Structure formats: structure tokens, C-alpha cells
Amino acid sequence: MAKIYNWGILAPGNIAGKFVTELKDLETARVMAVGSRDLPRAAAFAETHGIERSYGSYEALVLDPDIDVIYIASPHVFHAEHTKLCLRHKKAVLCEKAFGMSSLEVADMVETARVEKVFLMEAFMTPHQPSYQEARRIIESGLLGEIRHLHGWFGFNRSPYDVSRRLFNPKLGGGALLDIGLYPLFDALWFMGEPIQTEAFADLTDLGIDQSVTASMLFNGGKTATIFASFFSAVGVGTDIYCEKGALRLRRTSTLDQWLEILLPGEPVKTIHYEQSSCGLKMEAAEVMKCLGENRLESAVMSHQSSLLLSDCLDQIRKIAGINYQ
Ligand SMILES: NC(=O)c1ccc[n+]([C@@H]2O[C@H](COP(=O)([O-])OP(=O)(O)OC[C@H]3O[C@@H](n4cnc5c(N)ncnc54)[C@H](OP(=O)(O)O)[C@@H]3O)[C@@H](O)[C@H]2O)c1
């Protein structure tokens, strides 16, 4: 009989609710407990989602001996602290993006997982999604030749600027780069590796965080990438990959409705549509449980190295663009 993994939810906010809803589709997952800074909030979340146990602190959650794995959904500024709390109590961790506030924090989280010999993965949906896996297969097949340039964007309009919201609050790690800019950045790194040169600009709020950000990167072999992210531009989400013999377009109107277009000169555009019942959260959870079943300490789909490279490039963009979270 397949092992059932008992999940704990740390910080029951917006995305935690979506995660728990998706987890109900996985037969080997049971959400056993939720921990909040506030017991009534944990109890209300538990009631809404039919969760057996609720705790009024994160410390109480990690002390529950029946929990195998914890999903961390606090604001990014607390991810390192909460991840280390879980790992030191021998709980496997799936932690939301942005994994940490800096590459130093991410390196510390990864090192703690290594020392404690406990599984750790960043909850980053992109590499689990079928459209991305197919795009990578097409690129690796050579059908389109080498990549020459990638342009990725992610934007929505959250005006007016309101510092009381997490997205605009520097103390909670607000700003477009860490919230949404990391998606097109990840695409550039996933398809082209590590950049050798980066330029970046940001439209900063009066508190020094980016309400819009753009970066250009140069990779080995003269390949280039540009990314754009914004809380003030309803541009949607997409990535175009320009290759020697054609192009790929990755698109989504929402995280559930995705498609991939393959463009070859002189041929009709080929479109592959993906209508999913998941924005990727349950795919991430399934990958965690697969790895735990194989006694692995990290995932090959979203490896520690991927998280380290991503955080290192985020650091560079932040520094060059003058973004300041404190
Ligand atoms: N993968 C995705 O698609 C996706 C989508 C959205 C967000 N995220 C990520 O998930 C994380 C949470 O985002 P969210 O939109 O769910 O945020 P949210 O609705 O504001 O929830 C965050 C939760 O963190 C807890 N928390 C702990 N300390 C806090 C503090 N000082 N201020 C505010 N909340 C605090 C709160 O729960 P208690 O106080 O009850 O413990 C709160 O409910 C972020 O890192 C974000 O980037 C990922």
C-alpha cells in the first residue's frame, strides 16, 4: 500500500488555501495540521478545509510528531527562518517562492537541509508544468536550432500603490522582482544557464522597492535575454524564445490555461493547449512525496542548484537596479 504523507501548513494565507485545495486531489497526501501565529485563524482555516489539528504558533506545528512534511507559505522575508525551524525539527520542507531574500539566505537554508539530512525544495511551479517540459524537449530536439534570445514578462495592475499590502511592503519583501519577476528570470536561466553579464533598471516606490523592473542578460555564445515584471502593467504572463530556425511562445491567461506555440517560417503556427486542474501546486507536492519515497534530500526537477542560481541572479538585479527591502 502506498505511504500516506502527513502535511502541515505553516502560515494559512491566500496561497496556502489554494495549496490545500489542490492537495485533496493527491491520494498519498493528507493535510493533518495547520499552524498560524494566531490560534483562531488556524482553527478557522482548519474548519474551512477539514483539517484535523490547528496550532497557534509555528513552533507548536513543528513539534507535532505525526507531521512528515511542511508547506511554508509565509511572506518571503520569513522563509529562511521558518524553513530552518522545520528542518531542525526533522520536517521535510516545501517552501514558497521567493525561497529567500538573498542568495546568502538560500545558501544557509540549503546548508541546513544538508546538515540535518532533511528534504528541502522551493515551491516553484514552472519546471513541473507540462508546457515547460514540452518546450524544453523541443529545444533539446534541435528542431528550432540554438536559442538566440529569450524575452519573458509578468505583470498585473495593482494601482494605487498601497504600502499596507504585502506586495508593496518592503518589510515583507514586497516588490515585483521577488513576487513575479523571478518567473521570467527563471525561464532565462532554465533555458540558457548562468548569465555572464547583467544590466537592470527599476521604477522604485518611495520606500525603495520595485513596482516595475527590467533586466537584460548576456549568456555564453552571445545569447541574450530580457525580462520585465510590474505591478502597474496588465501585461499578463508570457515567454518568447527566439531560435535560429524559428521561435517558441509560452503563454498563460491564468495559471490553469496554458499554451505553447511553435513557429517555423513558411509553416502554420502549431499550438499545443494545456488545460489543467492545477496551477502547479499539486505537481510540486507530488514531486516532494516522490522524492521522500525515494529517500532523496532534494528534487532533480527543482534542485538546490536551481534555487541557488535563481537567488544569486535576483541579488545581482536587485543590486544593479538599487532595490532595497529594508
Ligand atoms: N506559488 C504561487 O503561485 C504563489 C502565489 C502567491 C503567493 N506565493 C508566495 O507565498 C507566500 C505567501 O503569499 P500569500 O499571497 O499567500 O500571502 P498572504 O495571503 O499575506 O499570507 C501570508 C501568511 O503569512 C503569515 N505571516 C507570518 N508573518 C506575517 C507577517 N509579519 N505579516 C503578514 N503575514 C504574516 C500570515 O499567517 P498567520 O499570521 O495566520 O500565521 C499570513 O496569512 C509569498 O512568499 C508569496 O510569494 C506564491
The ligand as a Tripos MOL2 file, in Angstrom:
@<TRIPOS>MOLECULE
LIG
   48    52     1     0     0
SMALL
NO_CHARGES

@<TRIPOS>ATOM
      1 N1          3.3250   29.8810   -5.9680 N.am      1 LIG1
      2 C1          2.4290   30.8200   -6.1720 C.2       1 LIG1
      3 O1          1.6960   30.8340   -7.1630 O.2       1 LIG1
      4 C2          2.2860   31.8880   -5.1800 C.ar      1 LIG1
      5 C3          1.1870   32.7080   -5.2640 C.ar      1 LIG1
      6 C4          1.0300   33.6560   -4.2770 C.ar      1 LIG1
      7 C5          1.9890   33.7810   -3.2900 C.ar      1 LIG1
      8 N2          3.0680   32.9720   -3.2450 N.ar      1 LIG1
      9 C6          4.0750   33.1300   -2.1900 C.3       1 LIG1
     10 O2          3.5360   32.6360   -0.9760 O.3       1 LIG1
     11 C7          3.9210   33.4910    0.0990 C.3       1 LIG1
     12 C8          2.6640   33.9760    0.7830 C.3       1 LIG1
     13 O3          1.8740   34.7260   -0.1270 O.3       1 LIG1
     14 P1          0.3040   34.9580    0.1320 P.3       1 LIG1
     15 O4         -0.1810   35.7170   -1.0400 O.co2     1 LIG1
     16 O5         -0.3750   33.6740    0.4770 O.co2     1 LIG1
     17 O6          0.3760   35.9230    1.4010 O.3       1 LIG1
     18 P2         -0.7190   36.2090    2.4930 P.3       1 LIG1
     19 O7         -2.0890   35.8920    1.9760 O.co2     1 LIG1
     20 O8         -0.4430   37.5560    3.0160 O.co2     1 LIG1
     21 O9         -0.4110   35.1250    3.6210 O.3       1 LIG1
     22 C9          0.8010   35.0670    4.2980 C.3       1 LIG1
     23 C10         0.5880   34.4480    5.6700 C.3       1 LIG1
     24 O10         1.8360   34.5250    6.3600 O.3       1 LIG1
     25 C11         1.6250   34.6590    7.7470 C.3       1 LIG1
     26 N3          2.5130   35.6770    8.2830 N.ar      1 LIG1
     27 C12         3.5340   35.4640    9.1390 C.ar      1 LIG1
     28 N4          4.1440   36.6010    9.4920 N.ar      1 LIG1
     29 C13         3.4940   37.5820    8.8370 C.ar      1 LIG1
     30 C14         3.6240   38.9980    8.8310 C.ar      1 LIG1
     31 N5          4.5580   39.6340    9.5790 N.pl3     1 LIG1
     32 N6          2.7860   39.6920    8.0590 N.ar      1 LIG1
     33 C15         1.8460   39.0990    7.2990 C.ar      1 LIG1
     34 N7          1.6550   37.7460    7.2850 N.ar      1 LIG1
     35 C16         2.4690   37.0040    8.0560 C.ar      1 LIG1
     36 C17         0.1470   35.0050    7.9420 C.3       1 LIG1
     37 O11        -0.4620   33.8650    8.5340 O.3       1 LIG1
     38 P3         -0.6250   33.7290   10.1320 P.3       1 LIG1
     39 O12        -0.3940   35.0760   10.7390 O.co2     1 LIG1
     40 O13        -2.0330   33.2610   10.2710 O.co2     1 LIG1
     41 O14         0.3560   32.7400   10.5850 O.co2     1 LIG1
     42 C18        -0.4070   35.2000    6.5280 C.3       1 LIG1
     43 O15        -1.6990   34.6780    6.3740 O.3       1 LIG1
     44 C19         4.7840   34.6090   -0.5160 C.3       1 LIG1
     45 O16         6.1480   34.2960   -0.3410 O.3       1 LIG1
     46 C20         4.4080   34.5890   -1.9810 C.3       1 LIG1
     47 O17         5.4710   34.9810   -2.8480 O.3       1 LIG1
     48 C21         3.2140   32.0480   -4.1560 C.ar      1 LIG1
@<TRIPOS>BOND
     1     1     2 1
     2     2     3 2
     3     2     4 1
     4     4     5 ar
     5     4    48 ar
     6     5     6 ar
     7     6     7 ar
     8     7     8 ar
     9     8     9 1
    10     8    48 ar
    11     9    10 1
    12     9    46 1
    13    10    11 1
    14    11    12 1
    15    11    44 1
    16    12    13 1
    17    13    14 1
    18    14    15 2
    19    14    16 1
    20    14    17 1
    21    17    18 1
    22    18    19 2
    23    18    20 1
    24    18    21 1
    25    21    22 1
    26    22    23 1
    27    23    24 1
    28    23    42 1
    29    24    25 1
    30    25    26 1
    31    25    36 1
    32    26    27 ar
    33    26    35 ar
    34    27    28 ar
    35    28    29 ar
    36    29    30 ar
    37    29    35 ar
    38    30    31 1
    39    30    32 ar
    40    32    33 ar
    41    33    34 ar
    42    34    35 ar
    43    36    37 1
    44    36    42 1
    45    37    38 1
    46    38    39 2
    47    38    40 1
    48    38    41 1
    49    42    43 1
    50    44    45 1
    51    44    46 1
    52    46    47 1
@<TRIPOS>SUBSTRUCTURE
     1 LIG1         1 GROUP 0 **** ****
